[in-house]
Each structure stands twice: as C-alpha cells, then as structure tokens.
Amino acid sequence: MNKLLVILGPTAVGKSELAITLAKKFQGEIISADSRQVYKGLNIGSGKVPKDKDSPSGYYSHGILHHLLDAADPQEYFSVAQYQQLAHQAITSVQQKGKLPIVAGGTGMYISALIEGWQFPAVAPNPKLREQLEKKNISELLAILQKLDPLKASSLDLHNKRRIIRAIEIANQLGRIPPLIKKPPPWDILIIGIKKERTELKKLIAQRLEKRLQEGMIEEVKQLKHTLSSQRLEDLGLEYRWINRYLEGKVSYSQMKKLLYQDICRFAKRQMTWFKKIKNVHWISQKAEAIKLVEKWLTSPY
C-alpha cells in the first residue's frame, strides 16, 4: 500500500508510453510530473497524452486515469509547493484504491520535491507584489533578489522568471530564503530512468517536433494568444516561446524550427544534469527492463 513508482528522463524518450504500459500491466494510475502539462490548453506543445473520447469523470488516456493534467489555469502561477501538495493527495487516493501510483514526467524539481520531501516556507502569495515584479525583466529581478538574499540569487535558474519572483516574495517577507529542509516521505520508492544515446535522443526530438507541428501546434498557440500575453507565452518556454515569436513575425518559420530544436536539445541536457543528482535511479533503455524491475520490486518482501 505504500509503493510509489517514479519514471523520469529527458524529453522525447517515451516516459508517458512506458508509464501507460506499466499502469496497464500492474494496475496503476499515473500522476504527471510535468510543469506545463499541469496547465489547461497546453496540449500538443507540452506533449500531453490525448484524452479518451469516452473518458468518464477525470482525465483518462488509453483507459488509464491520469492525475495532475489540466489542474491549473495557464494565466496563473503554479508552484512546486502546489504540485507537491496535489501529488501527495493523488498518491494517497491511488493507494487507497489498492492501485499502484506511477509518477511520470521530466520536471526534475517536481520529482525531487516529491521524493525527497522538500519543506517549503509558509509564505502566502502576494498578488500586488507579483504584479509589480511581472513588469520587470530577469536582470532587474535578480538585482532585487541580490539585495535581499545574495546567496539564493547566485543559485537560481536564470531561465525561470516565475521562480525568481517567488524567491523575492519569500525573501521580502522573511528577510531571506530559509535553507531547504528535506523530510523523506514514507513510501517504498522505485525510480526508473529512461536514457538514450545523444544521437538517438536528438533524432527523437527532431521527429517529435515535426509530428507536433503537423498535429496543429501552431494553431494551439494561436488559440492561447487570445487569453495569454506574449510575456506569459515566453515564460512557458520552448514550443510556446518560439511559436509565439514566429506568429509575431520576429523569426521566420525555418528559423523558428531550427532554434526551437536547438533549445529542446539544450533543455534535454539540463534535464539529465538534474536527474543525475537523484539517487538510486535504475537507468533503462528498453521496456522489458522496466517490467522486470517492477515485477521484482512488487514481489519483494522488503
């Protein structure tokens, strides 16, 4: 009843496909660990599994219930702390049904916060402050944070404006960012990582990008532009950033494809850098390896 399976890896390696295979074989439900799939309307660009047409209440894909898809409005900020809380609730719900919770995704911070039990400071959102900070660029925000907490400012992801704003919000109230405290959760966790050779991964990224463009990814961004600002699309990154720039005439179609592909490859590299820091990951390249690992783990008396 306290088992938790985690599937991680860089973009385009087939995490969702493996999660569905394992969920069908071992009576599981899937909990997404993707910082963009959590948002409604971000479907093709985020790689969200398609919802079953005859889906009952909840988000079912391939007959498997998926949690934390379409859980937030893309106009709002969804924090790591919010993810952790909702993921805990989903895991408990799945376990109470006597099923296997399977966390699957590529957002390393979400996964680490969950399996390492990060303890977040109890600082409520400050809408007025956020509105002011949203108008500033990343350099200006880092300068503000540097004055509040120089140590934290030097360690933040410089690509993530939302996390910098949240750091300022916390430091503004507490005077500094408190050190991260970890309280490992009580689950028996098996972590499976999918790894591909660099050449193969780049090929998979290129193939998937072409497929998503054919499926209507540009039209998806056009629809999002009715409700989301250009800055918000920039913040959502990768596909949403570059297609928005293309739609605004800042880059040509061929430039958009080339630069987006390069950005995704760099993103995959950053993902692997994060995942290599996570302990006890069983790296596999084939589905059969994952099935054997899970079978052994589920039947182990320990």
C-alpha positions in Angstrom: 0.0 0.0 0.0 3.0 2.4 0.3 4.6 1.7 -3.0 5.4 4.5 -5.4 6.9 4.1 -8.9 8.7 7.0 -10.5 9.5 7.2 -14.2 11.8 10.0 -15.2 14.1 11.0 -18.1 14.7 13.8 -20.6 12.2 15.0 -23.1 11.1 12.7 -26.0 12.4 9.4 -24.6 8.9 7.8 -24.1 8.1 8.3 -20.4 4.3 8.6 -21.0 4.3 5.4 -23.2 6.2 3.4 -20.6 4.0 4.7 -17.8 0.9 3.6 -19.6 2.3 0.2 -20.3 3.3 -0.3 -16.7 -0.1 1.0 -15.4 -2.0 -1.5 -17.6 0.2 -4.4 -16.5 0.4 -3.6 -12.8 -3.0 -2.0 -12.1 -1.7 1.6 -11.8 -2.8 5.2 -12.2 -0.4 7.9 -13.5 0.5 11.2 -11.8 2.1 13.7 -14.2 5.3 15.4 -13.1 5.4 18.0 -15.9 5.4 21.7 -15.2 3.5 22.6 -18.5 1.1 19.6 -18.7 -0.4 20.8 -15.5 -2.0 23.7 -17.4 -5.3 23.6 -19.3 -5.0 24.2 -23.0 -1.3 23.3 -23.3 -1.8 20.1 -25.0 0.3 19.5 -28.2 3.2 21.7 -27.2 3.5 20.1 -23.8 3.2 16.5 -25.1 0.1 15.8 -23.1 -1.4 12.3 -23.7 -4.7 12.7 -25.6 -7.8 12.3 -23.5 -10.0 9.4 -24.3 -13.2 10.4 -26.2 -15.4 8.3 -23.9 -13.5 9.4 -20.8 -15.5 9.2 -17.6 -15.1 11.9 -15.0 -11.4 12.6 -14.7 -8.6 12.6 -17.3 -8.4 9.1 -18.8 -5.9 8.2 -21.6 -5.6 4.7 -23.1 -8.1 3.7 -20.3 -5.7 4.8 -17.6 -6.6 7.6 -15.1 -4.1 10.4 -15.2 -3.7 12.9 -12.3 -2.4 16.5 -12.4 -3.2 17.1 -16.1 -5.3 20.2 -16.7 -5.0 21.0 -13.0 -4.3 24.8 -13.3 -5.2 27.9 -15.4 -2.2 28.9 -17.6 -2.8 32.5 -16.6 -1.9 31.7 -13.0 1.4 30.7 -11.4 1.5 27.0 -10.3 4.3 26.5 -7.8 6.4 23.5 -6.9 4.8 23.5 -3.4 1.3 23.3 -5.0 2.5 20.4 -7.2 3.9 18.6 -4.1 0.6 19.0 -2.2 -1.6 17.8 -5.1 0.7 14.9 -5.9 0.6 13.8 -2.3 -3.2 13.8 -2.4 -3.2 11.9 -5.7 -0.7 9.2 -4.4 -2.9 8.7 -1.3 -6.0 8.4 -3.4 -4.5 5.8 -5.8 -3.1 3.8 -2.9 -6.4 3.7 -1.1 -7.9 2.1 -4.2 -5.3 -0.7 -3.9 -3.6 0.5 -7.1 0.0 1.5 -7.9 0.7 5.2 -8.2 3.1 6.0 -11.0 4.7 9.4 -11.1 6.0 10.1 -14.6 7.5 13.2 -16.1 10.5 15.3 -16.9 10.3 18.2 -14.4 13.2 17.4 -12.1 12.2 19.9 -9.5 8.7 18.4 -9.2 10.1 14.9 -8.8 12.8 15.9 -6.3 10.4 17.9 -4.2 8.1 14.9 -4.0 10.5 12.0 -3.4 12.9 14.0 -1.1 10.1 15.7 0.9 11.1 19.3 0.4 9.7 21.5 3.2 8.5 24.9 1.7 8.2 28.1 3.7 4.6 29.0 4.6 4.6 32.3 2.7 1.3 33.2 1.1 1.2 34.7 -2.5 1.4 38.5 -2.7 -0.7 39.4 -5.8 0.2 43.1 -5.6 4.0 42.4 -5.4 3.8 39.9 -8.1 2.0 42.3 -10.4 4.8 44.8 -9.9 7.6 42.2 -10.4 6.0 40.8 -13.6 6.8 44.1 -15.3 10.5 43.7 -14.8 13.0 41.7 -16.8 15.1 38.9 -15.3 18.2 41.1 -14.8 16.1 43.6 -12.8 14.6 40.8 -10.8 17.9 39.2 -10.0 19.3 42.6 -8.8 16.3 42.9 -6.4 16.9 39.4 -5.1 20.7 40.0 -4.8 20.0 42.8 -2.3 17.6 40.6 -0.3 19.5 37.3 -0.4 22.8 37.2 -2.4 23.4 33.5 -1.8 20.0 32.5 -3.2 20.4 34.9 -6.2 23.6 33.1 -7.2 21.9 29.6 -7.2 18.6 30.2 -9.0 17.7 29.0 -12.5 18.3 32.2 -14.6 15.8 31.0 -17.2 12.8 30.8 -14.8 11.3 34.2 -14.2 8.4 32.8 -12.1 10.8 31.1 -9.6 12.8 34.3 -9.2 9.6 36.2 -8.4 8.6 33.6 -5.9 12.1 33.8 -4.3 11.7 37.6 -4.0 8.3 37.1 -2.5 9.6 34.8 0.2 12.7 36.9 0.9 10.7 40.1 1.1 8.5 38.6 3.9 11.1 36.5 5.8 14.2 38.7 5.2 16.0 35.8 3.4 15.3 32.4 1.8 15.4 29.8 4.5 17.6 26.7 3.8 16.0 23.8 2.2 14.8 21.2 4.7 14.1 17.6 3.4 11.8 15.2 5.1 11.7 11.9 3.1 8.2 10.6 2.7 7.4 7.1 3.9 6.9 5.4 0.6 8.8 2.5 -0.8 10.0 4.1 -4.0 11.3 2.6 -7.2 12.8 5.1 -9.6 13.3 4.1 -13.3 15.1 6.5 -15.7 14.9 6.2 -19.5 18.2 7.0 -21.1 19.1 7.3 -24.8 22.3 7.9 -26.6 22.8 11.5 -27.6 22.5 10.9 -31.3 19.3 8.9 -30.9 17.8 11.4 -28.5 18.4 14.3 -31.0 16.7 12.2 -33.7 13.7 11.5 -31.4 13.5 15.2 -30.6 13.5 16.2 -34.3 10.9 13.5 -35.2 8.6 14.6 -32.4 8.9 18.3 -33.2 7.9 17.6 -36.8 5.0 15.5 -35.6 3.7 18.1 -33.3 3.8 20.8 -36.0 1.8 18.5 -38.2 -0.7 17.9 -35.4 -1.5 21.6 -35.1 0.9 23.0 -32.6 1.0 26.5 -34.3 -2.8 26.6 -34.2 -2.8 25.7 -30.5 -0.5 28.7 -29.8 -2.8 31.0 -31.9 -5.7 30.0 -29.7 -3.7 30.6 -26.5 -2.8 34.1 -27.7 -6.5 35.0 -27.2 -6.1 34.7 -23.4 -2.4 34.7 -22.7 0.1 37.6 -23.0 3.2 37.4 -25.1 5.2 37.5 -21.9 3.3 34.6 -20.4 4.0 32.5 -23.6 7.6 33.4 -23.2 7.6 32.2 -19.7 6.0 28.9 -20.7 9.1 28.3 -22.8 10.3 26.1 -25.7 7.4 25.5 -28.2 5.2 28.3 -26.8 8.1 30.8 -26.8 9.3 30.2 -30.3 6.0 29.7 -32.0 4.7 32.9 -30.4 7.8 34.7 -31.7 7.1 33.3 -35.2 3.4 34.4 -35.0 4.6 37.9 -34.1 6.9 38.0 -37.1 10.1 38.1 -35.0 11.5 34.9 -36.7 10.7 33.1 -39.9 9.2 29.6 -39.9 12.5 27.9 -40.7 14.3 29.9 -38.0 11.6 29.0 -35.5 12.0 25.3 -36.2 15.8 25.4 -36.1 16.1 27.5 -32.9 13.3 25.6 -31.2 15.0 22.3 -32.0 18.3 23.6 -30.6 16.5 24.9 -27.4 14.8 21.5 -26.8 18.2 19.7 -27.1 19.7 22.1 -24.6 16.7 21.6 -22.3 17.2 17.8 -22.5 20.8 18.2 -21.5 19.7 20.3 -18.4 17.2 17.7 -17.5 19.8 15.0 -17.5 22.1 17.1 -15.4 19.4 17.3 -12.7 18.4 13.7 -12.9 22.0 12.5 -12.4 21.9 14.1 -9.0 18.9 11.9 -7.9 20.0 8.9 -6.0 19.0 5.2 -6.7 17.8 5.7 -10.3 17.6 2.4 -12.3 18.5 3.5 -15.8 17.0 1.5 -18.7 16.7 1.7 -22.4 14.1 -0.9 -23.1 10.5 -1.5 -21.8 11.3 -5.2 -20.9 14.0 -4.0 -18.4 11.4 -1.8 -16.7 8.8 -4.6 -16.5 11.4 -6.9 -14.9 12.4 -4.3 -12.3 8.8 -3.5 -11.3 7.9 -7.2 -11.1 10.9 -7.9 -8.8 10.1 -4.8 -6.7 6.4 -5.6 -6.2 7.1 -9.2 -5.2 10.0 -8.4 -2.8 9.1 -8.9 0.9 11.2 -5.8 1.8 
